[in-house]
Amino acid sequence: MAALDSESLNFNKLAKELQAAVVADGQYWEKNAAKIRAIEQKVGTYEEFKDIVSAAHLKPLSKKKFEEKRHQPWNSNAFNHSNTYSKQEASYIPAQDLFPKNKLPTNSHEFLRDWRRHGSCTAKRYQFLKLCGGGRLEKYFKTDIVICCLGEFLKVLSATLAAQPSELSSVCDILEGLRLTNGFSLSLQALSENEKQANEELCQQLMAHAQGETELGKSVTRIHQYYKLEEK
């Protein structure tokens, strides 16, 4: 009986070792595939290459899992920061602080990498969005199933417009670009409660600041129609 118990324990140990080997083998091939993708994409720096390889284990959410998580914030750590906007800190932000080697992102991966670099600094994040512009943002996220940072964008834009109404035209340009992406509607419905509040405040500000702005009036009305969430 003792011998049987010993064999059982050995079997369990072997099973665990086998499972660990399978996991390690899977991780190896995931990283290897990521390296090939990075080379094919012709990344500009080693840091970009390393970021792609480090994220090799991440898997896209299925539609079912996305629906289950739709009421959860995309980045809970980011939402703990205050989205206050300082005119002083936004007075001059060197381009090198916004982009590595003064190079604009060329895809959503590069954009999100640079977006995270600016942490919770609302002024830098807004300037980053503004320099990219609505046209590039549409291009970056055109085919994505969801815009994973839409809620963060709306918070930044709401805080900016509240502090600097003169940015109305640029804010509208950004919002127009985002609404033209394939994943916009689904991303809007997936906003967390505080993101929905920021979106509502932004819509109110747009309508208020657009009064008397004949050239922007049509754009603001169109944006309001697309971003306004249906009341339940």
N, C-alpha and C positions, 0 to 999 in steps of 0.2 A: 504493500500500500504506500509505504514511504517512497519506494522507487517510482511509483506511478505519479505521486505528487511532485517529485523532482522533475519527471519528464514533462508534466503539465506546466511547471514553472519555466522550464527551458523553452517550451513551445511558445509561451506568452512572450518571453524575451525575444525569441526569434521573430515573432510576428511584429513586435514593436520596431525591431531593427529593420525589418523589411519595409514597414510603413514609412520609417524615416528615410530610407534609401529611395523609395518611390517619390516622396515629397522633394528630396534633394535633386533627384533627376529631373522632375518637372520644373523646379526653379531654374536649373541649369539651362534647359531648353527655352524657357520663357525669356531669360536674359539674353541668350544667344539670338533669339528672334528679334528682340528689342535692339540689339547691336546692329543687326542687319538693316532694320528699319531706319535707325539713326544714320547709318552710312548712306542708304538710298535717299534719305531726305537732305543729305549734304549739309548737316548742321555746321554752324559757323565756329563754335568753340567747344572745348572739351567739357565745359560745364553743362552745355546743352546736351551733349552726348551722355554725360553721367546722369542727368535728370531723366532722360528717356529710359535708360537701363534701370535706374532705381525704381521707376514706376511700372516695370515690366509685369509685376504681379497683380496690378490693379485690373479689375474686370468691369466692363460697363454694366449698369443695372438693367435687368430685364424690365419689360413694361409692367409686369405684375409687381415686382419689388419697388419700382419707381412709384407706383400708385400707393403702395404701403407707406412709403417714406415722404410722400408729397407734402405732408404738413410739418415735416421736420426741416429746420434751417440747413442750408447746404454747408455752411461753415459756422458752427455755433460759437467758436472762439472769436470770429470776426464780429459777431453781433454783440459781444460784451463790451466792445469799444464804443466810445461816444463819437458820433459823426458830426462833431462841431467843425465849423469852417472859419479859419482865421484869415482875414484879408491880408494881414501883415506877412504871414508865412507863404501866402500865394502871390505876393507882389513880384517875386522873381524866383523861378525854379529852373536852374540850369538843365539843359537837355540831357547832359550826362547823368543827372540824377534820375531821369525818367527812363532812359534806354541805355543798355550796355553798348558802348562804342557808338553812341548816337544813331543806332540803327533801329528803325521801326520794325515791330513784329510783322511776320509774313503769314502767320497762321494762328489758330486759337491756342495751340500749345505754347507758342512763344509769348502770346499776349498774356495768358494766365500766369506764366512764369514771371513776367515783368510786373503784372498786377499784384502778385503776392509780395514782391520786393518792397512795395510801398506801404506794407503793413496797414496801420489804422490811420494814416495821414490822409485826411479827406482832401486837402488842397492838392497834394501830389497826385492822388488818384483821379481827381477831376481833370487836372492838367493833362494827365496821361490819356484819359478818355477823349479830351478835346483835341489833342494832337493827332490821335488815331483818326478821329472823325467818324461820322455816321457811315460813310461809304466803306471804309476799311472794316469797321465793326460788322457791317452786314456781310462782308466777304469772309471774315474770320469765322463767324458762327452760322453761315448760310446753311450748311448741311447738317449741323449738330442737332441731335434729337431734342436736347434741352440746352438753354443758356445757363450754365451752372452758377453764374455769379449775378444773374439779373437782379436779385434782391439787393445785393451790395451796390450795384450800379444805381438803382433807384434811390437808395439812401444817400449816396454821395451827391446825386443830382438834386435831390430835395434840399439838402443842407446848403448846397452851393447857391441855388436859386433864391433861397431865403435870405442869404447874406449878400448876394450880388445879382439883383434883378437884371443888370446889364448883360448877363450871360444868357439871356433868354434864347437868342438865336442859336447859340452853340448847343445849349441843352436840347433844343428842338431837333437839331441836326443829329445828335446822338440818339435820341429816342426814335426818330424816323428810321435810322439805320437798323436799330435793334428789332423794331416791329416787322421788318421785312424778312427776317430769318425764319426758317422752317419750324424751329422749335419755340417760337415766341409765345404762342397761345398756351401751350402746355406748361411752359416755364412760368407764365403769369399766374396760372391757376395753382401752381405749386408753391407760391410764396408763403412764407410763414406769417403769423399774425402781425409782428412788428414790421415786416417788410410790406405787408398790405397797407398798414397805417402810413408808412413812408410814401407809398405809391399814391394813396388817397390825398395826402398833403401836397404831393407834387402836382397832381391833377388840379387841385384847387389853386395852387400858386400859378400854374400855367394860365388858367382862365382869368385870374385876377390881373396878371402882368400883361396879358395880351390885349387888354382893353385899350383901344386907340391905336394898336399896332395893326394897321390894315394889311401890310405885307405878310406878317406872320399869323394873322388871324385864321386863315384857312388851314395852315399847318397845325396850329394849336388845337383847332376844332377836330381835325382828323386824329391827332395824337390822343386827345381826350376820349374819343370814341373807342379807340383800340385799347387804351390802358385802363379805362374805367371798368372796374369789376362789378359784375351784377350783384345786387343786394339779395341776400337770401332771407 
